[in-house]
Amino acid sequence: MIAGFSGNIQPVEEWEAVAIKKDAAIQTAGILNLKGNQWQQESGAIMHRLSDASLTQIKWMARGEVRKAKQIFKNALRSTFGDYQSAWVELAVHLALIGIAEPEAETVEWKVNRVLCTKWWRRRLRVKQAREQENKAIDAGLVKKSKQIYVSDQTVARRRAQRGQNDRILENLTAINDLGQEYKLYDLAQLSISNPQIRRAELMTRISGFEQYSKNWGDVGEFYTITCPSKMHSSSRKYDGTTPKQAQAYLSTQWQKIRAKLNRKKIEVYGFRVVEPHHDGCPHWHLLLFMDASVTGFVRSVLKSYALEVDGSEAGAEKHRFKAERILTGTNPKTGGEYSAAGYIAKYISKAIDGYGVDFDLFGNDAQAASARIEAWASTWGIRQFQQIGGASVTVWRELRRLRDEEIKGCEVLERARACADAGDWAGYLQMNWNGQIDLLKKDVSSERNQYGEPKMDVIYGVKHGENQVITRQYSWEIGVKGFEPKAAWTRVNNCTLDFLEDLKRRYEIEYYAIHYPNVQALIRNTGVSESVAALSDKGRYIKAEIKRRHGEKWGIAAEAIEQLSHKFANLYSDSVLIDELIDTGQSVTLLEEYKNYRFREFLSDYFYHRYGIYFIEEDAKQ
């Protein structure tokens, strides 16, 4: 059943349903081929509201879009005599006109349920806002090595704030297992590949393992770099408006063609792919591939032909669009050490994660600052930075590592694979599981449904080889919020007045260059943010430390401070201003009081953060 709809719908004759679908398809084709003004008006209207929208306004815009979608779908159902497919076409047209991608789902019903979900819209609107803002920065010529390298400063600051908010939410969430053991989700995340250090270490273990595996089998390594045509680079005079997302899709398409041709020739390659941005934000690929020595010439020619398939005759294409390098073997006479394939790609891995072991990037920027900008770039454009090519399942590897030194009895294959995984021996694990003979053990939970009415995905709980099974996940876990009180920030202990906070702020500013400036410089180097953002973060750290030193852990904002700020809010946001905002977000003016409360909470959060660098309201931690 479609969410939000009930009642009996009259059936239609088969011929009538076919006619309805045909008419809908014709209408859709006409609408989706619209040019110029209507596209600009429809998509421009939502972007006008989105451009500077706050998180609260985006949430309310999402509610408005859901109301609009429900009305469109309801009217379409009536006009098509209850035909879901034709009604969905109307919704798809609406999404296309405002520049929102269709949801990915197997059935029309599940697609519709997404479009009628406020959370789905919130995510889509946030992504659209972030990408459109970054597009504006690219079009304005801000994103380049001489100004804001890889990604705009605004996007770096937004991503940093987003990560900070995520960390605060994880701090408030706990995981509890069957034994009653309780852990903060933040602490658990630090033990997983969410932690940059662990992520980098695992990637390097797998790359080194591939290299060792290739030596065991007598294979050779090649290192390739594939770059997009100049028309996809915003720093080029030929730039045609291609976004980094679209450029990445182009590279992925070319790689699919390469893989298809190699597969037809039954040529197997394995290794890793790393994506990183040029200084103007356009992605390029580095590939470390291992293969039989007899096919290196053919593989190199295939990669080059598809890398230069588009605009391959343009000036500089031969030199800059495709580069290939044979990984040397034996002893390096300069260092005395052995040549390493992992060494070719290690700096790209490190630069894309945390800058560890790399002093500067290609343009002389601090590597840690560059890595923060690259991570923000990948997150904004939804680009997967690292991808394994060929080999064995890393998910099975991770499951086996859960067992640590717990010996598996009764199955030599599983035990040897577990021992390799526990020792970090990726080459040994590949030897045991190259053809996927070790598989995941999954529990069928398809009888349960998610929020969109779809069957839930199978749940991993172990590994298997033939009839032999090993449980790797002994406990079931529940996620909960521990001790969350939305208003605790100003009702718990009333000891922080605005005068008190202003005094701390003045002290920080007086002592800035004498005491705090080195901390700010360290933040700039480590995160790549501007001095103003780094100073605000350091100011917040200082103020919170001083409050705790004077008043202890349980501190709060005085009620009189909230009262003072409520008057300030009323002067800035009159009812007429808020009513205009409601109308802009597609809402009814009858919701004014509820909206005013949302905006006041957001105003408080923004005020304390931008003035004092502190968060005193955990915005929407329950949602």
RARA-V336605 format. One record per residue. N is the residue number from 1. PSI is psi as a letter, one per 30 degrees, with the letter a starting at -180 (999 if undefined). Layout:
BEGIN
n=N psi=PSI
n=N psi=PSI
END
This chain:
BEGIN
n=1 psi=k
n=2 psi=k
n=3 psi=k
n=4 psi=g
n=5 psi=k
n=6 psi=l
n=7 psi=l
n=8 psi=k
n=9 psi=k
n=10 psi=k
n=11 psi=l
n=12 psi=l
n=13 psi=l
n=14 psi=e
n=15 psi=e
n=16 psi=e
n=17 psi=e
n=18 psi=e
n=19 psi=e
n=20 psi=e
n=21 psi=e
n=22 psi=e
n=23 psi=e
n=24 psi=e
n=25 psi=e
n=26 psi=e
n=27 psi=e
n=28 psi=e
n=29 psi=e
n=30 psi=e
n=31 psi=e
n=32 psi=f
n=33 psi=g
n=34 psi=k
n=35 psi=l
n=36 psi=b
n=37 psi=e
n=38 psi=e
n=39 psi=e
n=40 psi=e
n=41 psi=e
n=42 psi=e
n=43 psi=e
n=44 psi=e
n=45 psi=e
n=46 psi=e
n=47 psi=f
n=48 psi=e
n=49 psi=e
n=50 psi=f
n=51 psi=e
n=52 psi=g
n=53 psi=k
n=54 psi=l
n=55 psi=e
n=56 psi=e
n=57 psi=e
n=58 psi=e
n=59 psi=e
n=60 psi=e
n=61 psi=e
n=62 psi=e
n=63 psi=e
n=64 psi=e
n=65 psi=e
n=66 psi=e
n=67 psi=e
n=68 psi=e
n=69 psi=e
n=70 psi=e
n=71 psi=e
n=72 psi=e
n=73 psi=e
n=74 psi=e
n=75 psi=e
n=76 psi=e
n=77 psi=e
n=78 psi=e
n=79 psi=f
n=80 psi=g
n=81 psi=h
n=82 psi=g
n=83 psi=j
n=84 psi=e
n=85 psi=e
n=86 psi=e
n=87 psi=e
n=88 psi=e
n=89 psi=e
n=90 psi=e
n=91 psi=e
n=92 psi=e
n=93 psi=e
n=94 psi=e
n=95 psi=e
n=96 psi=e
n=97 psi=e
n=98 psi=g
n=99 psi=g
n=100 psi=k
n=101 psi=k
n=102 psi=k
n=103 psi=k
n=104 psi=j
n=105 psi=l
n=106 psi=e
n=107 psi=l
n=108 psi=e
n=109 psi=e
n=110 psi=e
n=111 psi=e
n=112 psi=e
n=113 psi=e
n=114 psi=e
n=115 psi=f
n=116 psi=g
n=117 psi=k
n=118 psi=e
n=119 psi=e
n=120 psi=e
n=121 psi=e
n=122 psi=e
n=123 psi=e
n=124 psi=e
n=125 psi=e
n=126 psi=e
n=127 psi=e
n=128 psi=e
n=129 psi=e
n=130 psi=e
n=131 psi=e
n=132 psi=e
n=133 psi=e
n=134 psi=e
n=135 psi=e
n=136 psi=e
n=137 psi=e
n=138 psi=e
n=139 psi=e
n=140 psi=f
n=141 psi=g
n=142 psi=f
n=143 psi=j
n=144 psi=l
n=145 psi=f
n=146 psi=f
n=147 psi=d
n=148 psi=j
n=149 psi=k
n=150 psi=e
n=151 psi=l
n=152 psi=l
n=153 psi=e
n=154 psi=e
n=155 psi=e
n=156 psi=e
n=157 psi=e
n=158 psi=e
n=159 psi=e
n=160 psi=e
n=161 psi=e
n=162 psi=e
n=163 psi=e
n=164 psi=e
n=165 psi=e
n=166 psi=e
n=167 psi=e
n=168 psi=e
n=169 psi=e
n=170 psi=e
n=171 psi=f
n=172 psi=f
n=173 psi=k
n=174 psi=l
n=175 psi=k
n=176 psi=k
n=177 psi=a
n=178 psi=f
n=179 psi=g
n=180 psi=g
n=181 psi=k
n=182 psi=k
n=183 psi=k
n=184 psi=k
n=185 psi=e
n=186 psi=e
n=187 psi=e
n=188 psi=e
n=189 psi=e
n=190 psi=f
n=191 psi=f
n=192 psi=a
n=193 psi=f
n=194 psi=f
n=195 psi=k
n=196 psi=e
n=197 psi=e
n=198 psi=e
n=199 psi=e
n=200 psi=e
n=201 psi=e
n=202 psi=e
n=203 psi=e
n=204 psi=e
n=205 psi=e
n=206 psi=e
n=207 psi=e
n=208 psi=e
n=209 psi=e
n=210 psi=e
n=211 psi=e
n=212 psi=e
n=213 psi=e
n=214 psi=e
n=215 psi=e
n=216 psi=e
n=217 psi=g
n=218 psi=g
n=219 psi=l
n=220 psi=l
n=221 psi=k
n=222 psi=k
n=223 psi=k
n=224 psi=k
n=225 psi=k
n=226 psi=k
n=227 psi=k
n=228 psi=l
n=229 psi=l
n=230 psi=f
n=231 psi=f
n=232 psi=f
n=233 psi=k
n=234 psi=f
n=235 psi=f
n=236 psi=k
n=237 psi=f
n=238 psi=g
n=239 psi=k
n=240 psi=g
n=241 psi=g
n=242 psi=k
n=243 psi=l
n=244 psi=e
n=245 psi=e
n=246 psi=e
n=247 psi=e
n=248 psi=e
n=249 psi=e
n=250 psi=e
n=251 psi=e
n=252 psi=e
n=253 psi=e
n=254 psi=e
n=255 psi=e
n=256 psi=e
n=257 psi=e
n=258 psi=e
n=259 psi=e
n=260 psi=e
n=261 psi=e
n=262 psi=e
n=263 psi=e
n=264 psi=e
n=265 psi=g
n=266 psi=h
n=267 psi=k
n=268 psi=k
n=269 psi=l
n=270 psi=l
n=271 psi=b
n=272 psi=l
n=273 psi=k
n=274 psi=k
n=275 psi=k
n=276 psi=l
n=277 psi=k
n=278 psi=l
n=279 psi=f
n=280 psi=g
n=281 psi=f
n=282 psi=k
n=283 psi=l
n=284 psi=l
n=285 psi=k
n=286 psi=k
n=287 psi=k
n=288 psi=j
n=289 psi=k
n=290 psi=k
n=291 psi=l
n=292 psi=k
n=293 psi=f
n=294 psi=f
n=295 psi=g
n=296 psi=e
n=297 psi=e
n=298 psi=e
n=299 psi=e
n=300 psi=e
n=301 psi=e
n=302 psi=e
n=303 psi=e
n=304 psi=e
n=305 psi=e
n=306 psi=f
n=307 psi=e
n=308 psi=g
n=309 psi=e
n=310 psi=k
n=311 psi=h
n=312 psi=f
n=313 psi=f
n=314 psi=l
n=315 psi=k
n=316 psi=f
n=317 psi=e
n=318 psi=e
n=319 psi=e
n=320 psi=f
n=321 psi=f
n=322 psi=k
n=323 psi=k
n=324 psi=k
n=325 psi=k
n=326 psi=k
n=327 psi=j
n=328 psi=l
n=329 psi=l
n=330 psi=a
n=331 psi=k
n=332 psi=j
n=333 psi=f
n=334 psi=e
n=335 psi=f
n=336 psi=f
n=337 psi=l
n=338 psi=k
n=339 psi=k
n=340 psi=k
n=341 psi=e
n=342 psi=e
n=343 psi=f
n=344 psi=e
n=345 psi=f
n=346 psi=e
n=347 psi=e
n=348 psi=e
n=349 psi=e
n=350 psi=e
n=351 psi=e
n=352 psi=f
n=353 psi=d
n=354 psi=g
n=355 psi=g
n=356 psi=k
n=357 psi=g
n=358 psi=k
n=359 psi=e
n=360 psi=l
n=361 psi=a
n=362 psi=f
n=363 psi=g
n=364 psi=g
n=365 psi=l
n=366 psi=k
n=367 psi=e
n=368 psi=e
n=369 psi=e
n=370 psi=e
n=371 psi=e
n=372 psi=e
n=373 psi=e
n=374 psi=e
n=375 psi=e
n=376 psi=e
n=377 psi=e
n=378 psi=e
n=379 psi=e
n=380 psi=e
n=381 psi=g
n=382 psi=h
n=383 psi=k
n=384 psi=j
n=385 psi=e
n=386 psi=k
n=387 psi=k
n=388 psi=k
n=389 psi=j
n=390 psi=a
n=391 psi=a
n=392 psi=l
n=393 psi=k
n=394 psi=f
n=395 psi=e
n=396 psi=e
n=397 psi=e
n=398 psi=e
n=399 psi=e
n=400 psi=e
n=401 psi=f
n=402 psi=f
n=403 psi=f
n=404 psi=c
n=405 psi=g
n=406 psi=j
n=407 psi=k
n=408 psi=j
n=409 psi=k
n=410 psi=f
n=411 psi=j
n=412 psi=e
n=413 psi=e
n=414 psi=e
n=415 psi=e
n=416 psi=e
n=417 psi=e
n=418 psi=e
n=419 psi=e
n=420 psi=e
n=421 psi=e
n=422 psi=e
n=423 psi=f
n=424 psi=g
n=425 psi=i
n=426 psi=e
n=427 psi=e
n=428 psi=e
n=429 psi=e
n=430 psi=e
n=431 psi=e
n=432 psi=f
n=433 psi=g
n=434 psi=e
n=435 psi=g
n=436 psi=g
n=437 psi=f
n=438 psi=k
n=439 psi=l
n=440 psi=k
n=441 psi=k
n=442 psi=k
n=443 psi=k
n=444 psi=j
n=445 psi=g
n=446 psi=f
n=447 psi=f
n=448 psi=l
n=449 psi=k
n=450 psi=a
n=451 psi=f
n=452 psi=g
n=453 psi=g
n=454 psi=l
n=455 psi=k
n=456 psi=l
n=457 psi=l
n=458 psi=k
n=459 psi=k
n=460 psi=k
n=461 psi=g
n=462 psi=a
n=463 psi=l
n=464 psi=l
n=465 psi=j
n=466 psi=b
n=467 psi=f
n=468 psi=k
n=469 psi=k
n=470 psi=k
n=471 psi=k
n=472 psi=f
n=473 psi=j
n=474 psi=f
n=475 psi=l
n=476 psi=k
n=477 psi=k
n=478 psi=k
n=479 psi=k
n=480 psi=l
n=481 psi=k
n=482 psi=j
n=483 psi=h
n=484 psi=k
n=485 psi=j
n=486 psi=e
n=487 psi=g
n=488 psi=f
n=489 psi=f
n=490 psi=g
n=491 psi=f
n=492 psi=e
n=493 psi=j
n=494 psi=i
n=495 psi=g
n=496 psi=j
n=497 psi=l
n=498 psi=e
n=499 psi=e
n=500 psi=e
n=501 psi=e
n=502 psi=e
n=503 psi=e
n=504 psi=e
n=505 psi=e
n=506 psi=e
n=507 psi=e
n=508 psi=e
n=509 psi=e
n=510 psi=e
n=511 psi=g
n=512 psi=e
n=513 psi=e
n=514 psi=e
n=515 psi=e
n=516 psi=f
n=517 psi=e
n=518 psi=e
n=519 psi=e
n=520 psi=e
n=521 psi=e
n=522 psi=e
n=523 psi=e
n=524 psi=e
n=525 psi=e
n=526 psi=f
n=527 psi=f
n=528 psi=g
n=529 psi=l
n=530 psi=l
n=531 psi=e
n=532 psi=e
n=533 psi=e
n=534 psi=e
n=535 psi=e
n=536 psi=e
n=537 psi=e
n=538 psi=e
n=539 psi=e
n=540 psi=e
n=541 psi=e
n=542 psi=e
n=543 psi=e
n=544 psi=e
n=545 psi=e
n=546 psi=e
n=547 psi=e
n=548 psi=e
n=549 psi=e
n=550 psi=e
n=551 psi=f
n=552 psi=a
n=553 psi=e
n=554 psi=j
n=555 psi=l
n=556 psi=l
n=557 psi=k
n=558 psi=k
n=559 psi=e
n=560 psi=f
n=561 psi=e
n=562 psi=e
n=563 psi=e
n=564 psi=e
n=565 psi=f
n=566 psi=e
n=567 psi=e
n=568 psi=e
n=569 psi=e
n=570 psi=e
n=571 psi=e
n=572 psi=e
n=573 psi=i
n=574 psi=l
n=575 psi=e
n=576 psi=e
n=577 psi=e
n=578 psi=e
n=579 psi=e
n=580 psi=e
n=581 psi=e
n=582 psi=e
n=583 psi=e
n=584 psi=e
n=585 psi=g
n=586 psi=g
n=587 psi=l
n=588 psi=k
n=589 psi=f
n=590 psi=f
n=591 psi=g
n=592 psi=e
n=593 psi=e
n=594 psi=e
n=595 psi=e
n=596 psi=e
n=597 psi=e
n=598 psi=e
n=599 psi=e
n=600 psi=e
n=601 psi=e
n=602 psi=e
n=603 psi=e
n=604 psi=e
n=605 psi=e
n=606 psi=e
n=607 psi=e
n=608 psi=e
n=609 psi=e
n=610 psi=f
n=611 psi=e
n=612 psi=f
n=613 psi=g
n=614 psi=k
n=615 psi=k
n=616 psi=f
n=617 psi=k
n=618 psi=i
n=619 psi=j
n=620 psi=h
n=621 psi=f
n=622 psi=f
n=623 psi=999
END
